[in-house]
Amino acid sequence: MANMSYCRFQNTIEDLYDCYDNMDKSDLSEEEEIARTRLIKLCGEISANYGDDYDE
């Protein structure tokens, strides 16, 4: 289900933390392995494109 535009980041951050907490799981299906790789690549792209805007 798609997120509503007014709360997409709020809705996504909890799921992203869950993914991060389970990044080292080795018992994933092939589809989940592919999705994990895609997620890592996307996070890298987000960081490269926007990371400097949000340095803390």
Secondary structure, DSSP 8 states (H G I E B T S, - for coil): ----TTTHHHHHHHHHHHHHHTTT-----HHHHHHHHHHHHHHHHHHHHHGGGG--
